[in-house]
Amino acid sequence: MFEKLQAVRLSDSLMIQLEYDNTLPSGSLRIPEGASLNSKYTFLRRPDSAITEFGSYYAALYMSGMFCRYFPDIWMKHLATHSELSIIVEQVCDEAIYRLPLLALAELDQIAYLLPE
């Protein structure tokens, strides 16, 4: 089916080249959606997964907010000790401030927008 599969590392990205014979039916080659968190990591999601990057941020922020709201005493202990949980929640919030406006626009326009590094 595939005659050649090659990954070429560019200065700030990765290009995947596929060469295949003509036995593929039309429309049978699909590349999954992905989310590039930085120039080093791109996470590809399964095609049968119903959640997008926008949905992942929404769920993470919702769960964090519910935890802070309904368990403030426990949350304050995490903040005071700089626990892993508090650090992760802070990082998610920082990334969300940076990424969510563009992700919301992309969802509304149905176009992928890229941020400069």
TIVEXMAR-376553 format. One record per atom (N, C-alpha, C): residue in three letters; atom name; x, y, z. Coordinates in Angstrom, 3 decimals, always signed. Example, Ala and Ser with C-alpha at 12.3 -4.5 7.8 and 13.67 -1.06 7.14 Angstrom:
<nodes>
[node 'ala' 'N' [+13.190 -5.690 +7.800]]
[node 'ala' 'CA' [+12.300 -4.500 +7.800]]
[node 'ala' 'C' [+13.200 -3.300 +7.800]]
[node 'ser' 'N' [+12.850 -2.250 +7.080]]
[node 'ser' 'CA' [+13.670 -1.060 +7.140]]
[node 'ser' 'C' [+12.900 +0.030 +7.870]]
</nodes>
This chain:
<nodes>
[node 'met' 'N' [+0.825 -1.177 +0.000]]
[node 'met' 'CA' [+0.000 +0.000 +0.000]]
[node 'met' 'C' [+0.879 +1.253 +0.000]]
[node 'phe' 'N' [+1.744 +1.428 +1.035]]
[node 'phe' 'CA' [+2.644 +2.572 +1.075]]
[node 'phe' 'C' [+4.000 +2.152 +0.551]]
[node 'glu' 'N' [+4.488 +2.884 -0.426]]
[node 'glu' 'CA' [+5.803 +2.598 -0.970]]
[node 'glu' 'C' [+6.897 +3.261 -0.138]]
[node 'lys' 'N' [+6.575 +4.424 +0.416]]
[node 'lys' 'CA' [+7.586 +5.159 +1.171]]
[node 'lys' 'C' [+6.903 +6.029 +2.222]]
[node 'leu' 'N' [+7.415 +5.968 +3.428]]
[node 'leu' 'CA' [+6.968 +6.828 +4.520]]
[node 'leu' 'C' [+8.218 +7.461 +5.105]]
[node 'gln' 'N' [+8.288 +8.780 +5.050]]
[node 'gln' 'CA' [+9.492 +9.461 +5.495]]
[node 'gln' 'C' [+9.108 +10.676 +6.331]]
[node 'ala' 'N' [+9.784 +10.833 +7.456]]
[node 'ala' 'CA' [+9.600 +12.017 +8.294]]
[node 'ala' 'C' [+10.810 +12.917 +8.099]]
[node 'val' 'N' [+10.561 +14.157 +7.717]]
[node 'val' 'CA' [+11.628 +15.120 +7.476]]
[node 'val' 'C' [+11.532 +16.207 +8.536]]
[node 'arg' 'N' [+12.600 +16.377 +9.292]]
[node 'arg' 'CA' [+12.614 +17.404 +10.344]]
[node 'arg' 'C' [+13.022 +18.731 +9.723]]
[node 'leu' 'N' [+12.140 +19.719 +9.839]]
[node 'leu' 'CA' [+12.431 +21.066 +9.375]]
[node 'leu' 'C' [+12.902 +21.897 +10.561]]
[node 'ser' 'N' [+13.229 +23.148 +10.340]]
[node 'ser' 'CA' [+13.772 +23.960 +11.429]]
[node 'ser' 'C' [+12.816 +24.076 +12.609]]
[node 'asp' 'N' [+11.522 +24.213 +12.336]]
[node 'asp' 'CA' [+10.572 +24.373 +13.435]]
[node 'asp' 'C' [+9.355 +23.473 +13.302]]
[node 'ser' 'N' [+9.455 +22.451 +12.477]]
[node 'ser' 'CA' [+8.297 +21.570 +12.289]]
[node 'ser' 'C' [+8.753 +20.219 +11.763]]
[node 'leu' 'N' [+7.791 +19.366 +11.560]]
[node 'leu' 'CA' [+8.046 +18.037 +11.028]]
[node 'leu' 'C' [+7.132 +17.838 +9.838]]
[node 'met' 'N' [+7.697 +17.396 +8.743]]
[node 'met' 'CA' [+6.908 +17.128 +7.554]]
[node 'met' 'C' [+6.908 +15.620 +7.329]]
[node 'ile' 'N' [+5.757 +15.059 +7.123]]
[node 'ile' 'CA' [+5.643 +13.629 +6.849]]
[node 'ile' 'C' [+5.299 +13.462 +5.380]]
[node 'gln' 'N' [+6.125 +12.699 +4.683]]
[node 'gln' 'CA' [+5.896 +12.447 +3.269]]
[node 'gln' 'C' [+5.457 +11.002 +3.095]]
[node 'leu' 'N' [+4.385 +10.824 +2.364]]
[node 'leu' 'CA' [+3.879 +9.488 +2.065]]
[node 'leu' 'C' [+3.856 +9.296 +0.562]]
[node 'glu' 'N' [+4.418 +8.201 +0.114]]
[node 'glu' 'CA' [+4.274 +7.817 -1.283]]
[node 'glu' 'C' [+3.561 +6.477 -1.285]]
[node 'tyr' 'N' [+2.537 +6.378 -2.082]]
[node 'tyr' 'CA' [+1.758 +5.145 -2.097]]
[node 'tyr' 'C' [+1.338 +4.816 -3.516]]
[node 'asp' 'N' [+1.029 +3.553 -3.711]]
[node 'asp' 'CA' [+0.558 +3.140 -5.029]]
[node 'asp' 'C' [-0.904 +3.569 -5.190]]
[node 'asn' 'N' [-1.465 +3.328 -6.309]]
[node 'asn' 'CA' [-2.825 +3.786 -6.598]]
[node 'asn' 'C' [-3.901 +2.809 -6.143]]
[node 'thr' 'N' [-3.587 +1.977 -5.165]]
[node 'thr' 'CA' [-4.594 +1.023 -4.699]]
[node 'thr' 'C' [-5.487 +1.606 -3.611]]
[node 'leu' 'N' [-5.173 +2.805 -3.137]]
[node 'leu' 'CA' [-6.010 +3.420 -2.107]]
[node 'leu' 'C' [-7.287 +3.967 -2.729]]
[node 'pro' 'N' [-8.431 +3.610 -2.175]]
[node 'pro' 'CA' [-9.660 +4.222 -2.661]]
[node 'pro' 'C' [-9.666 +5.712 -2.336]]
[node 'ser' 'N' [-10.368 +6.468 -3.117]]
[node 'ser' 'CA' [-10.430 +7.914 -2.923]]
[node 'ser' 'C' [-10.944 +8.253 -1.529]]
[node 'gly' 'N' [-10.234 +9.142 -0.850]]
[node 'gly' 'CA' [-10.672 +9.601 +0.464]]
[node 'gly' 'C' [-10.360 +8.659 +1.606]]
[node 'ser' 'N' [-9.561 +7.615 +1.374]]
[node 'ser' 'CA' [-9.311 +6.657 +2.450]]
[node 'ser' 'C' [-8.091 +7.013 +3.298]]
[node 'leu' 'N' [-7.310 +7.983 +2.886]]
[node 'leu' 'CA' [-6.141 +8.391 +3.652]]
[node 'leu' 'C' [-6.502 +9.638 +4.446]]
[node 'arg' 'N' [-6.554 +9.500 +5.761]]
[node 'arg' 'CA' [-6.924 +10.623 +6.619]]
[node 'arg' 'C' [-5.840 +10.835 +7.670]]
[node 'ile' 'N' [-5.563 +12.082 +7.930]]
[node 'ile' 'CA' [-4.602 +12.445 +8.966]]
[node 'ile' 'C' [-5.397 +12.973 +10.149]]
[node 'pro' 'N' [-5.128 +12.477 +11.342]]
[node 'pro' 'CA' [-5.926 +12.906 +12.502]]
[node 'pro' 'C' [-5.686 +14.366 +12.869]]
[node 'glu' 'N' [-6.671 +14.947 +13.551]]
[node 'glu' 'CA' [-6.515 +16.297 +14.076]]
[node 'glu' 'C' [-5.422 +16.290 +15.124]]
[node 'gly' 'N' [-4.760 +17.400 +15.262]]
[node 'gly' 'CA' [-3.708 +17.491 +16.255]]
[node 'gly' 'C' [-3.691 +18.831 +16.938]]
[node 'ala' 'N' [-2.995 +18.879 +18.029]]
[node 'ala' 'CA' [-2.808 +20.122 +18.775]]
[node 'ala' 'C' [-1.322 +20.281 +19.038]]
[node 'ser' 'N' [-0.738 +21.339 +18.505]]
[node 'ser' 'CA' [+0.673 +21.628 +18.746]]
[node 'ser' 'C' [+0.783 +22.518 +19.965]]
[node 'leu' 'N' [+1.334 +21.973 +21.021]]
[node 'leu' 'CA' [+1.483 +22.747 +22.244]]
[node 'leu' 'C' [+2.690 +23.659 +22.190]]
[node 'asn' 'N' [+3.706 +23.237 +21.462]]
[node 'asn' 'CA' [+4.901 +24.049 +21.259]]
[node 'asn' 'C' [+5.624 +23.485 +20.049]]
[node 'ser' 'N' [+6.832 +23.949 +19.805]]
[node 'ser' 'CA' [+7.549 +23.484 +18.621]]
[node 'ser' 'C' [+8.064 +22.060 +18.768]]
[node 'lys' 'N' [+7.974 +21.500 +19.958]]
[node 'lys' 'CA' [+8.501 +20.161 +20.187]]
[node 'lys' 'C' [+7.424 +19.080 +20.159]]
[node 'tyr' 'N' [+6.217 +19.388 +20.634]]
[node 'tyr' 'CA' [+5.196 +18.360 +20.789]]
[node 'tyr' 'C' [+3.923 +18.685 +20.017]]
[node 'thr' 'N' [+3.446 +17.713 +19.282]]
[node 'thr' 'CA' [+2.129 +17.764 +18.657]]
[node 'thr' 'C' [+1.407 +16.494 +19.058]]
[node 'phe' 'N' [+0.240 +16.650 +19.624]]
[node 'phe' 'CA' [-0.545 +15.508 +20.051]]
[node 'phe' 'C' [-1.646 +15.262 +19.030]]
[node 'leu' 'N' [-1.687 +14.058 +18.491]]
[node 'leu' 'CA' [-2.724 +13.682 +17.542]]
[node 'leu' 'C' [-3.818 +12.954 +18.296]]
[node 'arg' 'N' [-5.051 +13.231 +17.930]]
[node 'arg' 'CA' [-6.156 +12.572 +18.621]]
[node 'arg' 'C' [-6.763 +11.509 +17.720]]
[node 'arg' 'N' [-7.363 +10.537 +18.350]]
[node 'arg' 'CA' [-8.014 +9.462 +17.607]]
[node 'arg' 'C' [-9.224 +10.021 +16.876]]
[node 'pro' 'N' [-9.489 +9.530 +15.669]]
[node 'pro' 'CA' [-10.631 +10.049 +14.914]]
[node 'pro' 'C' [-11.976 +9.791 +15.592]]
[node 'asp' 'N' [-12.062 +8.756 +16.410]]
[node 'asp' 'CA' [-13.337 +8.451 +17.067]]
[node 'asp' 'C' [-13.492 +9.201 +18.392]]
[node 'ser' 'N' [-12.504 +10.019 +18.743]]
[node 'ser' 'CA' [-12.583 +10.820 +19.965]]
[node 'ser' 'C' [-13.466 +12.033 +19.708]]
[node 'ala' 'N' [-14.368 +12.301 +20.628]]
[node 'ala' 'CA' [-15.322 +13.388 +20.418]]
[node 'ala' 'C' [-14.835 +14.717 +20.983]]
[node 'ile' 'N' [-13.725 +14.731 +21.700]]
[node 'ile' 'CA' [-13.294 +15.968 +22.354]]
[node 'ile' 'C' [-12.138 +16.611 +21.580]]
[node 'thr' 'N' [-12.221 +17.905 +21.405]]
[node 'thr' 'CA' [-11.178 +18.663 +20.718]]
[node 'thr' 'C' [-10.268 +19.317 +21.754]]
[node 'glu' 'N' [-9.266 +20.052 +21.291]]
[node 'glu' 'CA' [-8.388 +20.765 +22.217]]
[node 'glu' 'C' [-9.193 +21.793 +23.009]]
[node 'phe' 'N' [-10.124 +22.472 +22.354]]
[node 'phe' 'CA' [-10.984 +23.435 +23.035]]
[node 'phe' 'C' [-11.785 +22.737 +24.133]]
[node 'gly' 'N' [-12.340 +21.578 +23.821]]
[node 'gly' 'CA' [-13.106 +20.814 +24.807]]
[node 'gly' 'C' [-12.250 +20.336 +25.967]]
[node 'ser' 'N' [-11.008 +19.988 +25.684]]
[node 'ser' 'CA' [-10.096 +19.560 +26.750]]
[node 'ser' 'C' [-9.826 +20.695 +27.729]]
[node 'tyr' 'N' [-9.568 +21.884 +27.203]]
[node 'tyr' 'CA' [-9.368 +23.043 +28.081]]
[node 'tyr' 'C' [-10.628 +23.337 +28.882]]
[node 'tyr' 'N' [-11.770 +23.284 +28.223]]
[node 'tyr' 'CA' [-13.039 +23.562 +28.901]]
[node 'tyr' 'C' [-13.233 +22.595 +30.072]]
[node 'ala' 'N' [-13.019 +21.307 +29.815]]
[node 'ala' 'CA' [-13.207 +20.300 +30.865]]
[node 'ala' 'C' [-12.209 +20.501 +32.010]]
[node 'ala' 'N' [-10.954 +20.765 +31.677]]
[node 'ala' 'CA' [-9.934 +20.958 +32.718]]
[node 'ala' 'C' [-10.236 +22.190 +33.569]]
[node 'leu' 'N' [-10.639 +23.276 +32.927]]
[node 'leu' 'CA' [-10.956 +24.495 +33.682]]
[node 'leu' 'C' [-12.221 +24.318 +34.512]]
[node 'tyr' 'N' [-13.192 +23.603 +33.978]]
[node 'tyr' 'CA' [-14.433 +23.358 +34.717]]
[node 'tyr' 'C' [-14.151 +22.530 +35.978]]
[node 'met' 'N' [-13.393 +21.440 +35.817]]
[node 'met' 'CA' [-13.079 +20.593 +36.972]]
[node 'met' 'C' [-12.256 +21.350 +38.010]]
[node 'ser' 'N' [-11.295 +22.129 +37.551]]
[node 'ser' 'CA' [-10.482 +22.921 +38.485]]
[node 'ser' 'C' [-11.341 +23.927 +39.232]]
[node 'gly' 'N' [-12.238 +24.579 +38.512]]
[node 'gly' 'CA' [-13.121 +25.559 +39.141]]
[node 'gly' 'C' [-14.045 +24.936 +40.171]]
[node 'met' 'N' [-14.575 +23.764 +39.864]]
[node 'met' 'CA' [-15.462 +23.081 +40.813]]
[node 'met' 'C' [-14.694 +22.658 +42.061]]
[node 'phe' 'N' [-13.468 +22.184 +41.865]]
[node 'phe' 'CA' [-12.647 +21.789 +43.011]]
[node 'phe' 'C' [-12.365 +22.995 +43.910]]
[node 'cys' 'N' [-11.971 +24.110 +43.297]]
[node 'cys' 'CA' [-11.673 +25.329 +44.076]]
[node 'cys' 'C' [-12.917 +25.860 +44.777]]
[node 'arg' 'N' [-14.053 +25.767 +44.119]]
[node 'arg' 'CA' [-15.280 +26.340 +44.677]]
[node 'arg' 'C' [-15.843 +25.508 +45.825]]
[node 'tyr' 'N' [-15.889 +24.199 +45.634]]
[node 'tyr' 'CA' [-16.561 +23.346 +46.614]]
[node 'tyr' 'C' [-15.636 +22.778 +47.683]]
[node 'phe' 'N' [-14.330 +22.869 +47.473]]
[node 'phe' 'CA' [-13.360 +22.393 +48.465]]
[node 'phe' 'C' [-12.283 +23.457 +48.685]]
[node 'pro' 'N' [-12.685 +24.670 +49.084]]
[node 'pro' 'CA' [-11.690 +25.749 +49.208]]
[node 'pro' 'C' [-10.624 +25.475 +50.263]]
[node 'asp' 'N' [-10.981 +24.767 +51.341]]
[node 'asp' 'CA' [-9.988 +24.472 +52.378]]
[node 'asp' 'C' [-8.885 +23.561 +51.843]]
[node 'ile' 'N' [-9.276 +22.554 +51.085]]
[node 'ile' 'CA' [-8.281 +21.643 +50.496]]
[node 'ile' 'C' [-7.457 +22.383 +49.441]]
[node 'trp' 'N' [-8.132 +23.201 +48.637]]
[node 'trp' 'CA' [-7.442 +23.946 +47.589]]
[node 'trp' 'C' [-6.407 +24.904 +48.189]]
[node 'met' 'N' [-6.753 +25.568 +49.282]]
[node 'met' 'CA' [-5.823 +26.497 +49.922]]
[node 'met' 'C' [-4.585 +25.771 +50.451]]
[node 'lys' 'N' [-4.767 +24.535 +50.940]]
[node 'lys' 'CA' [-3.607 +23.747 +51.386]]
[node 'lys' 'C' [-2.687 +23.433 +50.205]]
[node 'his' 'N' [-3.294 +23.099 +49.062]]
[node 'his' 'CA' [-2.488 +22.831 +47.862]]
[node 'his' 'C' [-1.716 +24.080 +47.438]]
[node 'leu' 'N' [-2.377 +25.224 +47.482]]
[node 'leu' 'CA' [-1.698 +26.473 +47.119]]
[node 'leu' 'C' [-0.568 +26.805 +48.083]]
[node 'ala' 'N' [-0.811 +26.613 +49.367]]
[node 'ala' 'CA' [+0.196 +26.949 +50.382]]
[node 'ala' 'C' [+1.443 +26.084 +50.264]]
[node 'thr' 'N' [+1.266 +24.821 +49.871]]
[node 'thr' 'CA' [+2.408 +23.905 +49.775]]
[node 'thr' 'C' [+2.979 +23.806 +48.362]]
[node 'his' 'N' [+2.413 +24.544 +47.428]]
[node 'his' 'CA' [+2.854 +24.485 +46.024]]
[node 'his' 'C' [+2.878 +23.042 +45.521]]
[node 'ser' 'N' [+1.785 +22.356 +45.748]]
[node 'ser' 'CA' [+1.693 +20.947 +45.353]]
[node 'ser' 'C' [+1.690 +20.814 +43.828]]
[node 'glu' 'N' [+1.898 +19.583 +43.363]]
[node 'glu' 'CA' [+1.865 +19.322 +41.926]]
[node 'glu' 'C' [+0.526 +19.732 +41.330]]
[node 'leu' 'N' [-0.553 +19.463 +42.060]]
[node 'leu' 'CA' [-1.882 +19.819 +41.568]]
[node 'leu' 'C' [-2.000 +21.322 +41.346]]
[node 'ser' 'N' [-1.563 +22.115 +42.307]]
[node 'ser' 'CA' [-1.675 +23.573 +42.152]]
[node 'ser' 'C' [-0.803 +24.081 +41.006]]
[node 'ile' 'N' [+0.352 +23.480 +40.817]]
[node 'ile' 'CA' [+1.238 +23.879 +39.720]]
[node 'ile' 'C' [+0.607 +23.535 +38.377]]
[node 'ile' 'N' [+0.018 +22.343 +38.274]]
[node 'ile' 'CA' [-0.630 +21.932 +37.028]]
[node 'ile' 'C' [-1.816 +22.834 +36.712]]
[node 'val' 'N' [-2.644 +23.115 +37.713]]
[node 'val' 'CA' [-3.807 +23.984 +37.491]]
[node 'val' 'C' [-3.349 +25.372 +37.048]]
[node 'glu' 'N' [-2.297 +25.878 +37.659]]
[node 'glu' 'CA' [-1.774 +27.192 +37.273]]
[node 'glu' 'C' [-1.264 +27.182 +35.833]]
[node 'gln' 'N' [-0.572 +26.110 +35.448]]
[node 'gln' 'CA' [-0.077 +26.007 +34.077]]
[node 'gln' 'C' [-1.224 +25.904 +33.076]]
[node 'val' 'N' [-2.257 +25.137 +33.415]]
[node 'val' 'CA' [-3.422 +25.029 +32.531]]
[node 'val' 'C' [-4.084 +26.394 +32.373]]
[node 'cys' 'N' [-4.221 +27.127 +33.455]]
[node 'cys' 'CA' [-4.825 +28.473 +33.388]]
[node 'cys' 'C' [-3.979 +29.411 +32.530]]
[node 'asp' 'N' [-2.664 +29.372 +32.701]]
[node 'asp' 'CA' [-1.782 +30.223 +31.898]]
[node 'asp' 'C' [-1.893 +29.891 +30.413]]
[node 'glu' 'N' [-1.887 +28.602 +30.087]]
[node 'glu' 'CA' [-2.020 +28.191 +28.687]]
[node 'glu' 'C' [-3.389 +28.554 +28.130]]
[node 'ala' 'N' [-4.421 +28.408 +28.948]]
[node 'ala' 'CA' [-5.780 +28.715 +28.495]]
[node 'ala' 'C' [-5.916 +30.194 +28.146]]
[node 'ile' 'N' [-5.318 +31.065 +28.941]]
[node 'ile' 'CA' [-5.361 +32.500 +28.646]]
[node 'ile' 'C' [-4.725 +32.776 +27.288]]
[node 'tyr' 'N' [-3.690 +32.039 +26.971]]
[node 'tyr' 'CA' [-2.959 +32.235 +25.728]]
[node 'tyr' 'C' [-3.668 +31.591 +24.535]]
[node 'arg' 'N' [-4.197 +30.378 +24.722]]
[node 'arg' 'CA' [-4.698 +29.599 +23.585]]
[node 'arg' 'C' [-6.201 +29.677 +23.343]]
[node 'leu' 'N' [-7.004 +29.816 +24.380]]
[node 'leu' 'CA' [-8.458 +29.719 +24.212]]
[node 'leu' 'C' [-9.082 +30.764 +23.299]]
[node 'pro' 'N' [-8.653 +32.023 +23.308]]
[node 'pro' 'CA' [-9.286 +32.959 +22.372]]
[node 'pro' 'C' [-9.161 +32.520 +20.913]]
[node 'leu' 'N' [-7.979 +32.055 +20.535]]
[node 'leu' 'CA' [-7.786 +31.608 +19.158]]
[node 'leu' 'C' [-8.511 +30.296 +18.886]]
[node 'leu' 'N' [-8.546 +29.399 +19.868]]
[node 'leu' 'CA' [-9.283 +28.145 +19.696]]
[node 'leu' 'C' [-10.777 +28.403 +19.547]]
[node 'ala' 'N' [-11.308 +29.355 +20.305]]
[node 'ala' 'CA' [-12.730 +29.698 +20.180]]
[node 'ala' 'C' [-13.010 +30.261 +18.793]]
[node 'leu' 'N' [-12.143 +31.140 +18.310]]
[node 'leu' 'CA' [-12.303 +31.687 +16.968]]
[node 'leu' 'C' [-12.221 +30.589 +15.916]]
[node 'ala' 'N' [-11.289 +29.662 +16.094]]
[node 'ala' 'CA' [-11.151 +28.550 +15.150]]
[node 'ala' 'C' [-12.406 +27.686 +15.127]]
[node 'glu' 'N' [-12.989 +27.435 +16.301]]
[node 'glu' 'CA' [-14.224 +26.647 +16.356]]
[node 'glu' 'C' [-15.365 +27.373 +15.649]]
[node 'leu' 'N' [-15.466 +28.683 +15.851]]
[node 'leu' 'CA' [-16.540 +29.458 +15.225]]
[node 'leu' 'C' [-16.360 +29.571 +13.714]]
[node 'asp' 'N' [-15.127 +29.787 +13.266]]
[node 'asp' 'CA' [-14.854 +29.946 +11.835]]
[node 'asp' 'C' [-14.625 +28.628 +11.113]]
[node 'gln' 'N' [-14.404 +27.546 +11.877]]
[node 'gln' 'CA' [-14.059 +26.242 +11.298]]
[node 'gln' 'C' [-12.790 +26.335 +10.446]]
[node 'ile' 'N' [-11.825 +27.120 +10.943]]
[node 'ile' 'CA' [-10.527 +27.298 +10.302]]
[node 'ile' 'C' [-9.465 +27.141 +11.388]]
[node 'ala' 'N' [-8.355 +26.496 +11.058]]
[node 'ala' 'CA' [-7.263 +26.355 +12.022]]
[node 'ala' 'C' [-6.368 +27.582 +11.956]]
[node 'tyr' 'N' [-6.163 +28.215 +13.098]]
[node 'tyr' 'CA' [-5.268 +29.362 +13.201]]
[node 'tyr' 'C' [-4.033 +28.942 +13.983]]
[node 'leu' 'N' [-2.882 +29.480 +13.604]]
[node 'leu' 'CA' [-1.629 +29.158 +14.277]]
[node 'leu' 'C' [-1.066 +30.403 +14.932]]
[node 'leu' 'N' [-0.552 +30.234 +16.135]]
[node 'leu' 'CA' [+0.102 +31.325 +16.847]]
[node 'leu' 'C' [+1.596 +31.283 +16.566]]
[node 'pro' 'N' [+2.246 +32.432 +16.456]]
[node 'pro' 'CA' [+3.707 +32.415 +16.320]]
[node 'pro' 'C' [+4.341 +31.965 +17.623]]
[node 'glu' 'N' [+5.521 +31.364 +17.533]]
[node 'glu' 'CA' [+6.240 +30.899 +18.739]]
[node 'glu' 'C' [+6.700 +32.068 +19.543]]
</nodes>
